[in-house]
Amino acid sequence: MNTLLMLQVEGEKRNLNKIFPNDCYNKDWVAVSNKQDLKNLQCLLCDQIANNAMELTCDEHEDQEDTLVIGEQCLMKYLKENNDQCPIGKHDTCKYVKGRTARKYICELKVICPRQFMKYPNQREENETKEGDSPVGDGCAFKGKISEVKEHLENACSLKTLECKFKEFGCDEMLCSSNFEQHMELQMKRHLDLLLDYIANFQNKIKQSQLNETNQTVTFALKYFYLLIVFKKKKKKKIKQLKLKSKEQEDEIELLKLDSENKNIQIEELLKQKQQWEEKEKETKKLQNNIQQELLKYR
């Protein structure tokens, strides 16, 4: 959606919000088709015609002659922002009920199309087409109950913003039912050109996609072979390192064996020496005993 299209859509939303400010109905819009006094139907908070009218029933308002009418959305918002204080008198614990009589009366009020009102804000009922007549120019001839407005805006309004059927191919014109068919007829050549451009671009994208796939396949293959070569080199290096490490371990084992043999020899020598010392010690003791016995003889 281009910038102009977005501005047009947002502009319509803002215009309809002016008809339904705070969910209550624009009193100027309602007054176009209703000459009677509407003051008793106005929301006490936003001063527009109350939508889903509520009536205040607080004990503090018992002496109030007129019914205190407030739009439901306006009342709920006010109570939430003011700790449930009543908007009339500011006392605590606000009491309210559905204003059934006001709701029924308001829903039965006849109004013109909101889009027609925004398009011609100075329009008066005497200048309007009668209900059921065809609209003048690009206007909307709707005149019906307020309760019927939503259905009209969504499904039947001749001023409803429509998108061209060729929008996805590049036509961003914003249309309405009154000029839709005319646009389709007058812009036939342009729509055909847009469609041909779209098809050409689509074909180019397919070719580009196929080319990209081929390039990706070649790139993948090159990466694969490169990684394979690197892997083989690393594998050879690892094997060489393992072999070298294995040789070092074998040499170390041989050294340990040799060292072990040397230690065994040393142990055997020590054992022999110990045995010799023990034998010499025995001989020495024996000699001492003999000497002592000889000495005893001469006493």
Stockholm file with secondary structure:
# STOCKHOLM 1.0

chainA/1-299         MNTLLMLQVEGEKRNLNKIFPNDCYNKDWVAVSNKQDLKNLQCLLCDQIANNAMELTCDEHEDQEDTLVIGEQCLMKYLKENNDQCPIGKHDTCKYVKGRTARKYICELKVICPRQFMKYPNQREENETKEGDSPVGDGCAFKGKISEVKEHLENACSLKTLECKFKEFGCDEMLCSSNFEQHMELQMKRHLDLLLDYIANFQNKIKQSQLNETNQTVTFALKYFYLLIVFKKKKKKKIKQLKLKSKEQEDEIELLKLDSENKNIQIEELLKQKQQWEEKEKETKKLQNNIQQELLKYR
#=GR chainA/1-299 SS CCHHHHHHHHHHHHHHHHHSGGGSBCHHHHHTTCCSCCGGGBCTTTCSBCSSEEEECCGGGTTCSSCCEEEHHHHHHHHHHTTTCCTTTCCSSCCEEECHHHHHHHHHCEEECHHHHHHSTTCCGGGSCCTTSCCSTTCCCCEEEGGGHHHHHHHTCTTSCEECTTGGGTCCCEECHHHHHHHHHHTHHHHHHHHHHHHHHHHHHHHHHHHHHHHHHHHHHHHHHHHHHHHHHHHHHHHHHHHHHHHHHHHHHHHHHHHHHHHHHHHHHHHHHHHHHHHHHHHHHHHHHHHHHHHHHTC
#=GC SS_cons         CCHHHHHHHHHHHHHHHHHSGGGSBCHHHHHTTCCSCCGGGBCTTTCSBCSSEEEECCGGGTTCSSCCEEEHHHHHHHHHHTTTCCTTTCCSSCCEEECHHHHHHHHHCEEECHHHHHHSTTCCGGGSCCTTSCCSTTCCCCEEEGGGHHHHHHHTCTTSCEECTTGGGTCCCEECHHHHHHHHHHTHHHHHHHHHHHHHHHHHHHHHHHHHHHHHHHHHHHHHHHHHHHHHHHHHHHHHHHHHHHHHHHHHHHHHHHHHHHHHHHHHHHHHHHHHHHHHHHHHHHHHHHHHHHHHHTC
//
